[in-house]
Amino acid sequence: MSTPLSILDLAPIAPGETVRDSIANSVALAQAAEKAGYRRVWYAEHHNMPTIASSATSILIGHVAAQTSTIRLGSGGIMLPNHAPLTIAEQFGTLASLYPGRIDLGLGRAPGSDQETMRAMRRDAMSSDRFPEDVLELQAFLAGESRIPGVQAVPGAGTNVPLYILGSSLFGAQLAAMLGLPYAFASHFSPDALHEAVAIYRRDFKSSAQLDEPYVLAGVNVIAADDEADARHQFAVTRRARVRGMLSRGPAGTEYSDEQVDAFLTTASGRGIANMMRYSVSGTPDEVRNFLEEFAASAHADELIVAHQSQDIAARLHSVELTAGAMQLASV
């Protein structure tokens, strides 16, 4: 049986598109994923990023859920230190009440932003240190077993929305193992610690009310196309866009040509950015299937969460369909 596939939708705002366009694309992507047999679609909380439209993550999940029927939807993830656990319990408790059995809550401890944006969100500089305690507080709210006397999450209490710990380091692996929660590794953009983190998680896992055995999701970038050359071209465009996004943190208004970006990729800094996309495949359906099967085995992953990286929505939807066909998701 094929490894289950899910999707990480970054809700990209492509050049010349609006936020409204991006959200419409996310709806179309989830509908295509549902039809093709993917297990879930997750959305990531990012802030102050002009090319990403998923900052109000719970609102986006609710909008997409209203226009789909069966596919699971969730956060990949909510950056919990940006929020009070009670607030997130109420938001996801509302979603779970409206769409029972379809809502996931992936949690991370990064800011999902830069230092100035952290200050704009009134985030406490020490909030990341409280992440384990905040996860437990949130879990208790969702179970209807509040740790704060006299305070209940309404909606939320008793919904038991399943939690997932997200990470790209050993910390998340250790926490997920200790709490007995599924672990999702962000190998689609931070690949270096993947194998060590998964090994630690599986070794130290303790069963919980939510989960009897360890469960690993691993991220991977995919561009599937009918023609190999087309897929390679799409990947080159995507990688240049990633580099431009990094370079745009420099002097305002600076524009970089394809030639300048390609030259930068030959430098030490450029190779470092390229390494972020180490776990990526672009090619025909057969090539994609072979890569994903080998990656899942190498990562000891129970499920792959795929970021379809094509810049154009039509190509992205086609990649969703081709990958599903190649992995025979209808039989999963």
C-alpha positions in Angstrom: 0.0 0.0 0.0 1.3 3.5 -0.9 2.4 5.9 1.8 -0.5 8.3 2.5 0.0 11.8 1.1 -1.1 15.1 2.4 -0.5 18.7 1.2 1.0 21.8 2.8 -0.5 24.8 1.1 1.6 27.9 1.6 -1.3 30.0 0.1 1.2 31.8 -2.2 0.4 35.2 -3.7 2.0 35.0 -7.1 3.2 38.1 -9.0 0.2 40.0 -10.4 -2.2 38.1 -8.1 -4.2 39.4 -5.1 -4.9 37.9 -1.7 -8.4 37.0 -3.0 -6.8 35.2 -5.9 -4.5 33.3 -3.5 -7.4 32.2 -1.3 -9.5 31.1 -4.3 -6.5 29.0 -5.4 -6.3 27.4 -2.0 -9.9 26.4 -2.3 -9.3 24.9 -5.7 -6.2 23.1 -4.4 -8.1 21.5 -1.5 -11.0 20.5 -3.7 -8.5 18.8 -6.1 -6.8 17.1 -3.2 -10.0 15.8 -1.8 -11.0 14.4 -5.2 -7.6 12.8 -5.7 -7.5 11.0 -2.3 -5.0 13.1 -0.3 -5.5 12.7 3.5 -5.3 16.3 4.6 -4.3 19.9 3.7 -2.4 22.1 6.2 -1.8 25.8 6.2 1.1 27.6 7.8 1.0 30.7 10.0 3.4 33.3 8.6 3.3 37.1 9.2 4.6 40.1 7.3 5.4 38.1 4.2 4.0 39.7 1.0 3.9 36.4 -0.9 2.0 34.3 1.7 -1.7 34.7 2.5 -2.2 32.2 5.3 -1.4 34.5 8.3 -5.0 34.2 9.7 -4.7 30.5 9.6 -7.9 29.4 11.4 -10.0 31.7 9.2 -8.5 30.3 6.0 -9.2 26.7 7.3 -12.8 27.6 8.0 -13.3 29.1 4.5 -11.8 26.1 2.8 -13.7 23.6 5.0 -17.0 25.3 4.0 -16.2 24.5 0.3 -15.0 20.9 0.8 -16.7 17.8 2.2 -14.4 15.1 3.6 -10.7 16.0 3.5 -9.1 16.9 6.8 -7.9 20.5 7.2 -5.6 22.0 9.7 -2.6 24.1 10.6 0.9 23.3 9.7 1.3 25.0 11.9 -0.1 27.5 14.4 2.9 29.2 16.1 1.6 28.8 19.6 3.9 31.3 21.3 2.1 34.0 19.3 -1.2 33.2 21.0 -2.9 32.4 24.3 -3.7 28.7 24.4 -7.3 29.6 25.3 -7.7 31.6 22.1 -6.5 28.8 19.9 -8.7 26.3 21.8 -11.7 28.5 21.1 -10.8 29.0 17.4 -10.1 25.3 16.7 -13.0 24.2 18.9 -15.2 26.3 16.8 -13.8 24.7 13.6 -14.2 21.2 15.1 -17.8 22.0 16.1 -18.6 23.2 12.5 -16.7 20.4 10.7 -16.5 17.4 13.1 -13.8 14.9 12.4 -12.0 17.0 9.9 -9.8 19.5 11.8 -6.1 19.1 12.8 -4.1 21.4 15.0 -0.4 21.3 14.2 1.7 23.4 16.6 5.1 25.1 16.3 7.2 27.4 18.5 8.9 29.6 15.9 7.6 33.1 15.4 6.7 32.7 11.8 8.0 36.2 11.3 10.9 38.6 11.8 11.9 40.4 15.0 10.0 43.6 14.2 6.9 41.6 13.4 7.2 39.8 16.7 7.1 43.1 18.5 4.1 44.2 16.4 2.2 41.0 17.6 3.1 41.9 21.2 4.9 38.5 21.5 6.8 38.0 24.7 10.5 37.3 24.0 10.4 34.4 26.4 7.2 32.9 25.1 9.0 30.1 23.2 10.4 28.8 26.5 6.8 28.1 27.7 5.9 26.1 24.6 5.7 22.7 26.3 3.5 24.1 29.1 1.3 25.9 26.6 0.8 22.7 24.6 -0.4 20.9 27.7 -2.7 23.9 28.6 -4.2 23.9 25.1 -4.6 20.1 25.1 -6.4 20.3 28.5 -8.8 23.0 27.2 -9.7 20.9 24.2 -10.3 17.9 26.5 -12.6 19.8 28.8 -10.0 19.4 31.6 -8.9 23.0 32.1 -5.8 23.6 34.1 -7.1 27.0 35.1 -9.8 26.9 37.7 -13.1 28.4 36.5 -11.9 28.8 32.9 -13.2 26.6 30.0 -12.9 26.9 26.3 -16.3 27.5 24.8 -16.4 26.3 22.0 -13.5 23.8 22.4 -14.0 21.8 25.6 -14.6 18.2 24.8 -13.7 18.5 21.1 -10.3 16.8 21.6 -9.0 18.3 18.3 -5.9 16.1 17.6 -2.6 17.8 18.1 0.6 17.5 16.1 4.0 18.8 17.1 5.9 20.5 14.2 9.6 20.9 14.2 12.9 21.2 12.3 15.2 20.4 15.3 15.6 17.8 18.0 13.6 19.8 20.5 10.3 19.1 18.7 11.1 15.4 18.4 11.8 15.1 22.1 8.6 17.0 23.0 6.4 15.0 20.7 7.8 11.7 22.0 7.4 12.8 25.6 3.7 13.9 25.1 2.8 10.9 22.8 1.8 13.1 19.9 2.4 12.8 16.1 5.5 14.5 14.9 5.8 16.5 11.6 9.2 17.4 10.5 9.7 20.4 8.2 12.1 18.7 5.9 10.7 20.6 2.9 12.7 23.7 4.0 14.9 22.7 6.9 16.3 19.2 6.0 19.5 18.8 8.0 18.2 17.2 11.3 15.5 15.0 9.7 16.9 11.5 10.3 18.3 12.2 13.7 15.1 13.8 14.9 12.9 11.0 13.6 15.2 8.4 15.3 15.0 10.2 18.6 11.2 10.5 18.4 10.7 6.9 17.6 13.2 5.7 20.3 11.7 7.9 23.1 8.0 7.8 22.2 5.5 7.2 25.0 2.0 6.3 24.2 -0.8 8.7 25.1 -4.6 9.0 25.0 -4.3 10.4 21.5 -1.7 8.0 20.1 -0.6 4.4 20.8 2.4 4.3 18.4 4.8 6.9 17.0 3.6 8.6 13.9 5.8 10.7 11.6 4.9 13.1 8.8 7.8 14.4 6.7 7.7 17.4 4.3 8.8 17.3 0.7 8.6 19.6 -2.3 7.0 18.2 -5.5 6.5 19.4 -9.0 5.0 16.7 -11.2 4.4 17.4 -14.9 3.8 15.5 -18.1 7.1 16.5 -19.5 10.4 16.2 -17.6 11.8 19.4 -19.1 8.7 21.4 -18.1 9.0 20.1 -14.5 12.6 21.1 -14.3 11.8 24.5 -15.6 9.1 25.0 -13.1 11.5 24.0 -10.3 14.1 26.5 -11.5 11.4 29.2 -11.4 10.4 28.2 -7.9 13.9 28.1 -6.6 14.6 31.5 -8.0 11.5 32.8 -6.3 12.7 31.4 -3.0 16.1 33.1 -3.5 14.5 36.4 -4.4 12.4 36.2 -1.3 15.5 35.8 0.8 17.4 38.6 -1.0 14.4 41.0 -0.7 15.3 41.4 2.9 18.1 43.6 1.7 17.8 47.1 0.3 14.2 48.0 -0.6 13.3 48.1 -4.2 16.2 46.0 -5.4 15.3 43.7 -8.3 17.4 40.7 -9.3 17.4 39.1 -12.8 17.4 35.4 -13.4 21.1 35.6 -14.3 21.9 37.3 -11.0 19.9 34.8 -9.0 21.6 31.9 -10.8 25.0 33.4 -10.1 24.1 33.9 -6.4 23.2 30.2 -6.2 26.9 29.3 -7.0 28.1 31.2 -3.9 28.3 29.7 -0.4 25.2 31.7 0.8 23.3 30.6 -2.4 24.2 27.0 -1.9 22.9 27.3 1.7 19.5 28.5 0.4 19.4 25.8 -2.3 20.1 23.2 0.5 16.8 24.2 2.1 15.1 22.6 -0.8 17.2 19.4 -0.7 14.2 17.2 -0.4 12.5 18.1 -3.6 11.6 16.3 -6.8 10.6 17.6 -10.2 9.8 15.3 -13.0 7.3 13.0 -14.6 4.9 11.0 -12.4 7.2 7.9 -12.5 10.1 10.0 -11.3 8.0 11.6 -8.6 6.8 8.2 -7.4 10.3 6.7 -7.2 11.6 9.7 -5.3 8.7 9.8 -2.8 8.9 6.1 -2.1 12.6 6.3 -1.5 12.2 9.4 0.7 9.5 7.9 2.8 11.6 4.8 3.4 14.7 6.8 4.2 12.8 9.2 6.6 10.9 6.3 8.2 7.8 8.4 7.5 4.3 7.2 8.0 2.9 10.0 5.9 4.3 12.5 3.5 3.1 16.1 3.5 3.8 17.5 0.1 4.3 21.2 -0.9 3.4 21.4 -4.6 5.6 24.3 -5.6 4.5 25.2 -9.1 4.1 29.0 -9.3 1.1 28.8 -11.6 -2.1 27.5 -10.1 -3.0 25.4 -13.2 0.4 23.7 -13.1 0.0 23.2 -9.3 -3.4 21.5 -9.6 -2.0 19.3 -12.4 0.9 18.4 -10.1 -1.6 17.4 -7.4 -3.4 15.1 -9.8 -0.4 13.6 -11.4 1.2 12.8 -8.0 -2.0 11.2 -6.7 -2.2 9.1 -9.8 1.4 8.0 -9.5 1.0 7.1 -5.8 -2.4 5.5 -6.4 -3.9 7.4 -3.6 -7.4 6.2 -4.4 -6.4 2.8 -2.9 -4.9 4.3 0.3 
